[in-house]
Amino acid sequence: MAKILVVDDDPDIQIALKSILEGSAHQVVAAHDGDEGLRKVVEERPDLIVLDVMMPRKHGFEVCRELKTDPTYQSFAQIPVLMLTVYPDERQRIHRSMRKWDIAADDYIQKPFDPQELLSRVKDLLSK
């Protein structure tokens, strides 16, 4: 069983993700914003992070950049990150944004997401 940290400010998305992931025998820990998410990475040591892009205060790109590049989180930098976005057909723009923010998320999925597609991507990321 993998421990997955879900970082999303939308309680409905958190509930949906928790239901889908726990239904596949994963343990889910939730955070409501980027700062809480970074704290939970250290406290909970998840196997995977599902990270929303659009959040108040610290957005997902900032969180991912800190996690992957800040020496404070060096021992957690290898945790795979699955980014969530609400924008349709965002592949090119997200890649440009990731380069701009100097981050390396491992994958991304668009909201609303298909539960089977989400589980497939989670499985792929956990198997790496």
Biotite code that builds the C-alpha atoms (Angstrom):
import biotite.structure as struc

atoms = struc.array([
    struc.Atom([0.000, 0.000, 0.000], chain_id="A", res_id=1, res_name="MET", atom_name="CA", element="C"),
    struc.Atom([1.397, 3.366, -1.040], chain_id="A", res_id=2, res_name="ALA", atom_name="CA", element="C"),
    struc.Atom([0.972, 6.572, 0.935], chain_id="A", res_id=3, res_name="LYS", atom_name="CA", element="C"),
    struc.Atom([-0.235, 9.389, -1.306], chain_id="A", res_id=4, res_name="ILE", atom_name="CA", element="C"),
    struc.Atom([-0.296, 13.050, -0.363], chain_id="A", res_id=5, res_name="LEU", atom_name="CA", element="C"),
    struc.Atom([-3.107, 14.999, -2.028], chain_id="A", res_id=6, res_name="VAL", atom_name="CA", element="C"),
    struc.Atom([-2.557, 18.771, -2.058], chain_id="A", res_id=7, res_name="VAL", atom_name="CA", element="C"),
    struc.Atom([-5.650, 20.625, -3.295], chain_id="A", res_id=8, res_name="ASP", atom_name="CA", element="C"),
    struc.Atom([-7.611, 23.565, -1.900], chain_id="A", res_id=9, res_name="ASP", atom_name="CA", element="C"),
    struc.Atom([-10.954, 22.191, -3.202], chain_id="A", res_id=10, res_name="ASP", atom_name="CA", element="C"),
    struc.Atom([-12.536, 19.906, -0.579], chain_id="A", res_id=11, res_name="PRO", atom_name="CA", element="C"),
    struc.Atom([-14.667, 18.172, -3.229], chain_id="A", res_id=12, res_name="ASP", atom_name="CA", element="C"),
    struc.Atom([-11.570, 17.255, -5.250], chain_id="A", res_id=13, res_name="ILE", atom_name="CA", element="C"),
    struc.Atom([-9.866, 16.020, -2.084], chain_id="A", res_id=14, res_name="GLN", atom_name="CA", element="C"),
    struc.Atom([-12.862, 13.815, -1.271], chain_id="A", res_id=15, res_name="ILE", atom_name="CA", element="C"),
    struc.Atom([-12.991, 12.445, -4.822], chain_id="A", res_id=16, res_name="ALA", atom_name="CA", element="C"),
    struc.Atom([-9.264, 11.709, -4.891], chain_id="A", res_id=17, res_name="LEU", atom_name="CA", element="C"),
    struc.Atom([-9.366, 10.120, -1.454], chain_id="A", res_id=18, res_name="LYS", atom_name="CA", element="C"),
    struc.Atom([-12.263, 7.873, -2.459], chain_id="A", res_id=19, res_name="SER", atom_name="CA", element="C"),
    struc.Atom([-10.630, 6.773, -5.721], chain_id="A", res_id=20, res_name="ILE", atom_name="CA", element="C"),
    struc.Atom([-7.184, 6.191, -4.230], chain_id="A", res_id=21, res_name="LEU", atom_name="CA", element="C"),
    struc.Atom([-8.337, 4.493, -1.030], chain_id="A", res_id=22, res_name="GLU", atom_name="CA", element="C"),
    struc.Atom([-10.579, 2.281, -3.176], chain_id="A", res_id=23, res_name="GLY", atom_name="CA", element="C"),
    struc.Atom([-7.352, 0.998, -4.742], chain_id="A", res_id=24, res_name="SER", atom_name="CA", element="C"),
    struc.Atom([-5.812, 0.247, -1.337], chain_id="A", res_id=25, res_name="ALA", atom_name="CA", element="C"),
    struc.Atom([-3.706, 3.400, -1.028], chain_id="A", res_id=26, res_name="HIS", atom_name="CA", element="C"),
    struc.Atom([-3.373, 5.435, 2.137], chain_id="A", res_id=27, res_name="GLN", atom_name="CA", element="C"),
    struc.Atom([-4.274, 9.100, 1.530], chain_id="A", res_id=28, res_name="VAL", atom_name="CA", element="C"),
    struc.Atom([-3.064, 12.139, 3.458], chain_id="A", res_id=29, res_name="VAL", atom_name="CA", element="C"),
    struc.Atom([-4.483, 15.553, 2.517], chain_id="A", res_id=30, res_name="ALA", atom_name="CA", element="C"),
    struc.Atom([-3.246, 19.138, 2.603], chain_id="A", res_id=31, res_name="ALA", atom_name="CA", element="C"),
    struc.Atom([-5.269, 22.243, 1.708], chain_id="A", res_id=32, res_name="HIS", atom_name="CA", element="C"),
    struc.Atom([-2.511, 24.488, 0.370], chain_id="A", res_id=33, res_name="ASP", atom_name="CA", element="C"),
    struc.Atom([1.100, 24.458, -0.724], chain_id="A", res_id=34, res_name="GLY", atom_name="CA", element="C"),
    struc.Atom([2.652, 25.352, 2.615], chain_id="A", res_id=35, res_name="ASP", atom_name="CA", element="C"),
    struc.Atom([0.704, 22.636, 4.404], chain_id="A", res_id=36, res_name="GLU", atom_name="CA", element="C"),
    struc.Atom([1.627, 20.258, 1.592], chain_id="A", res_id=37, res_name="GLY", atom_name="CA", element="C"),
    struc.Atom([5.344, 20.852, 2.088], chain_id="A", res_id=38, res_name="LEU", atom_name="CA", element="C"),
    struc.Atom([4.965, 20.330, 5.849], chain_id="A", res_id=39, res_name="ARG", atom_name="CA", element="C"),
    struc.Atom([3.108, 17.065, 5.235], chain_id="A", res_id=40, res_name="LYS", atom_name="CA", element="C"),
    struc.Atom([5.828, 15.846, 2.874], chain_id="A", res_id=41, res_name="VAL", atom_name="CA", element="C"),
    struc.Atom([8.293, 16.041, 5.763], chain_id="A", res_id=42, res_name="VAL", atom_name="CA", element="C"),
    struc.Atom([5.878, 14.671, 8.394], chain_id="A", res_id=43, res_name="GLU", atom_name="CA", element="C"),
    struc.Atom([4.272, 11.892, 6.366], chain_id="A", res_id=44, res_name="GLU", atom_name="CA", element="C"),
    struc.Atom([6.998, 10.901, 3.856], chain_id="A", res_id=45, res_name="ARG", atom_name="CA", element="C"),
    struc.Atom([4.562, 9.979, 1.071], chain_id="A", res_id=46, res_name="PRO", atom_name="CA", element="C"),
    struc.Atom([5.369, 7.676, -1.825], chain_id="A", res_id=47, res_name="ASP", atom_name="CA", element="C"),
    struc.Atom([3.596, 9.997, -4.306], chain_id="A", res_id=48, res_name="LEU", atom_name="CA", element="C"),
    struc.Atom([2.218, 13.548, -4.338], chain_id="A", res_id=49, res_name="ILE", atom_name="CA", element="C"),
    struc.Atom([-0.896, 14.592, -6.253], chain_id="A", res_id=50, res_name="VAL", atom_name="CA", element="C"),
    struc.Atom([-0.554, 18.366, -6.504], chain_id="A", res_id=51, res_name="LEU", atom_name="CA", element="C"),
    struc.Atom([-3.070, 20.933, -7.752], chain_id="A", res_id=52, res_name="ASP", atom_name="CA", element="C"),
    struc.Atom([-1.642, 23.719, -9.909], chain_id="A", res_id=53, res_name="VAL", atom_name="CA", element="C"),
    struc.Atom([-4.076, 26.498, -8.975], chain_id="A", res_id=54, res_name="MET", atom_name="CA", element="C"),
    struc.Atom([-4.123, 27.188, -5.225], chain_id="A", res_id=55, res_name="MET", atom_name="CA", element="C"),
    struc.Atom([-4.166, 30.354, -3.152], chain_id="A", res_id=56, res_name="PRO", atom_name="CA", element="C"),
    struc.Atom([-0.936, 31.730, -1.705], chain_id="A", res_id=57, res_name="ARG", atom_name="CA", element="C"),
    struc.Atom([1.565, 29.155, -3.027], chain_id="A", res_id=58, res_name="LYS", atom_name="CA", element="C"),
    struc.Atom([0.555, 27.465, -6.273], chain_id="A", res_id=59, res_name="HIS", atom_name="CA", element="C"),
    struc.Atom([1.529, 23.976, -7.351], chain_id="A", res_id=60, res_name="GLY", atom_name="CA", element="C"),
    struc.Atom([4.435, 25.064, -9.559], chain_id="A", res_id=61, res_name="PHE", atom_name="CA", element="C"),
    struc.Atom([6.046, 26.823, -6.586], chain_id="A", res_id=62, res_name="GLU", atom_name="CA", element="C"),
    struc.Atom([5.519, 23.803, -4.341], chain_id="A", res_id=63, res_name="VAL", atom_name="CA", element="C"),
    struc.Atom([6.968, 21.428, -6.913], chain_id="A", res_id=64, res_name="CYS", atom_name="CA", element="C"),
    struc.Atom([9.972, 23.682, -7.535], chain_id="A", res_id=65, res_name="ARG", atom_name="CA", element="C"),
    struc.Atom([10.712, 23.913, -3.801], chain_id="A", res_id=66, res_name="GLU", atom_name="CA", element="C"),
    struc.Atom([10.335, 20.194, -3.355], chain_id="A", res_id=67, res_name="LEU", atom_name="CA", element="C"),
    struc.Atom([12.622, 19.359, -6.270], chain_id="A", res_id=68, res_name="LYS", atom_name="CA", element="C"),
    struc.Atom([15.288, 22.079, -5.853], chain_id="A", res_id=69, res_name="THR", atom_name="CA", element="C"),
    struc.Atom([15.366, 23.470, -2.280], chain_id="A", res_id=70, res_name="ASP", atom_name="CA", element="C"),
    struc.Atom([18.088, 21.817, -0.154], chain_id="A", res_id=71, res_name="PRO", atom_name="CA", element="C"),
    struc.Atom([15.589, 21.736, 2.740], chain_id="A", res_id=72, res_name="THR", atom_name="CA", element="C"),
    struc.Atom([13.681, 19.025, 0.867], chain_id="A", res_id=73, res_name="TYR", atom_name="CA", element="C"),
    struc.Atom([16.666, 17.244, -0.667], chain_id="A", res_id=74, res_name="GLN", atom_name="CA", element="C"),
    struc.Atom([15.747, 13.875, 0.851], chain_id="A", res_id=75, res_name="SER", atom_name="CA", element="C"),
    struc.Atom([12.216, 14.176, -0.595], chain_id="A", res_id=76, res_name="PHE", atom_name="CA", element="C"),
    struc.Atom([13.109, 15.424, -4.087], chain_id="A", res_id=77, res_name="ALA", atom_name="CA", element="C"),
    struc.Atom([12.709, 11.977, -5.655], chain_id="A", res_id=78, res_name="GLN", atom_name="CA", element="C"),
    struc.Atom([9.059, 11.620, -4.622], chain_id="A", res_id=79, res_name="ILE", atom_name="CA", element="C"),
    struc.Atom([7.030, 11.502, -7.856], chain_id="A", res_id=80, res_name="PRO", atom_name="CA", element="C"),
    struc.Atom([4.652, 14.424, -8.404], chain_id="A", res_id=81, res_name="VAL", atom_name="CA", element="C"),
    struc.Atom([1.423, 14.198, -10.417], chain_id="A", res_id=82, res_name="LEU", atom_name="CA", element="C"),
    struc.Atom([0.181, 17.723, -11.165], chain_id="A", res_id=83, res_name="MET", atom_name="CA", element="C"),
    struc.Atom([-3.549, 18.472, -11.556], chain_id="A", res_id=84, res_name="LEU", atom_name="CA", element="C"),
    struc.Atom([-4.728, 21.211, -13.925], chain_id="A", res_id=85, res_name="THR", atom_name="CA", element="C"),
    struc.Atom([-8.192, 22.548, -14.766], chain_id="A", res_id=86, res_name="VAL", atom_name="CA", element="C"),
    struc.Atom([-7.219, 23.794, -18.200], chain_id="A", res_id=87, res_name="TYR", atom_name="CA", element="C"),
    struc.Atom([-8.080, 21.741, -21.283], chain_id="A", res_id=88, res_name="PRO", atom_name="CA", element="C"),
    struc.Atom([-5.368, 20.915, -23.798], chain_id="A", res_id=89, res_name="ASP", atom_name="CA", element="C"),
    struc.Atom([-2.675, 22.407, -21.609], chain_id="A", res_id=90, res_name="GLU", atom_name="CA", element="C"),
    struc.Atom([0.228, 20.083, -22.421], chain_id="A", res_id=91, res_name="ARG", atom_name="CA", element="C"),
    struc.Atom([2.389, 22.652, -24.233], chain_id="A", res_id=92, res_name="GLN", atom_name="CA", element="C"),
    struc.Atom([1.571, 25.493, -21.857], chain_id="A", res_id=93, res_name="ARG", atom_name="CA", element="C"),
    struc.Atom([2.222, 23.349, -18.795], chain_id="A", res_id=94, res_name="ILE", atom_name="CA", element="C"),
    struc.Atom([5.552, 22.202, -20.184], chain_id="A", res_id=95, res_name="HIS", atom_name="CA", element="C"),
    struc.Atom([6.529, 25.839, -20.825], chain_id="A", res_id=96, res_name="ARG", atom_name="CA", element="C"),
    struc.Atom([5.385, 26.831, -17.344], chain_id="A", res_id=97, res_name="SER", atom_name="CA", element="C"),
    struc.Atom([7.316, 23.984, -15.783], chain_id="A", res_id=98, res_name="MET", atom_name="CA", element="C"),
    struc.Atom([10.463, 25.046, -17.601], chain_id="A", res_id=99, res_name="ARG", atom_name="CA", element="C"),
    struc.Atom([9.874, 28.642, -16.551], chain_id="A", res_id=100, res_name="LYS", atom_name="CA", element="C"),
    struc.Atom([9.537, 27.551, -12.925], chain_id="A", res_id=101, res_name="TRP", atom_name="CA", element="C"),
    struc.Atom([12.486, 25.163, -13.268], chain_id="A", res_id=102, res_name="ASP", atom_name="CA", element="C"),
    struc.Atom([10.522, 22.189, -12.018], chain_id="A", res_id=103, res_name="ILE", atom_name="CA", element="C"),
    struc.Atom([10.267, 18.608, -13.042], chain_id="A", res_id=104, res_name="ALA", atom_name="CA", element="C"),
    struc.Atom([6.844, 17.206, -12.228], chain_id="A", res_id=105, res_name="ALA", atom_name="CA", element="C"),
    struc.Atom([6.697, 13.583, -13.213], chain_id="A", res_id=106, res_name="ASP", atom_name="CA", element="C"),
    struc.Atom([3.267, 13.735, -14.875], chain_id="A", res_id=107, res_name="ASP", atom_name="CA", element="C"),
    struc.Atom([0.086, 15.776, -14.998], chain_id="A", res_id=108, res_name="TYR", atom_name="CA", element="C"),
    struc.Atom([-3.610, 15.117, -15.492], chain_id="A", res_id=109, res_name="ILE", atom_name="CA", element="C"),
    struc.Atom([-6.490, 17.414, -16.363], chain_id="A", res_id=110, res_name="GLN", atom_name="CA", element="C"),
    struc.Atom([-9.488, 18.062, -14.101], chain_id="A", res_id=111, res_name="LYS", atom_name="CA", element="C"),
    struc.Atom([-12.061, 16.696, -14.297], chain_id="A", res_id=112, res_name="PRO", atom_name="CA", element="C"),
    struc.Atom([-10.141, 13.449, -14.451], chain_id="A", res_id=113, res_name="PHE", atom_name="CA", element="C"),
    struc.Atom([-11.248, 9.964, -15.319], chain_id="A", res_id=114, res_name="ASP", atom_name="CA", element="C"),
    struc.Atom([-10.767, 7.761, -12.220], chain_id="A", res_id=115, res_name="PRO", atom_name="CA", element="C"),
    struc.Atom([-9.250, 4.918, -14.249], chain_id="A", res_id=116, res_name="GLN", atom_name="CA", element="C"),
    struc.Atom([-6.818, 7.296, -15.978], chain_id="A", res_id=117, res_name="GLU", atom_name="CA", element="C"),
    struc.Atom([-5.818, 8.708, -12.587], chain_id="A", res_id=118, res_name="LEU", atom_name="CA", element="C"),
    struc.Atom([-5.228, 5.233, -11.168], chain_id="A", res_id=119, res_name="LEU", atom_name="CA", element="C"),
    struc.Atom([-3.240, 4.229, -14.237], chain_id="A", res_id=120, res_name="SER", atom_name="CA", element="C"),
    struc.Atom([-0.942, 7.230, -13.890], chain_id="A", res_id=121, res_name="ARG", atom_name="CA", element="C"),
    struc.Atom([-0.557, 6.712, -10.169], chain_id="A", res_id=122, res_name="VAL", atom_name="CA", element="C"),
    struc.Atom([0.355, 3.061, -10.761], chain_id="A", res_id=123, res_name="LYS", atom_name="CA", element="C"),
    struc.Atom([2.913, 4.063, -13.404], chain_id="A", res_id=124, res_name="ASP", atom_name="CA", element="C"),
    struc.Atom([4.530, 6.670, -11.171], chain_id="A", res_id=125, res_name="LEU", atom_name="CA", element="C"),
    struc.Atom([4.681, 4.328, -8.175], chain_id="A", res_id=126, res_name="LEU", atom_name="CA", element="C"),
    struc.Atom([6.333, 1.605, -10.250], chain_id="A", res_id=127, res_name="SER", atom_name="CA", element="C"),
    struc.Atom([9.274, 3.813, -11.298], chain_id="A", res_id=128, res_name="LYS", atom_name="CA", element="C"),
])
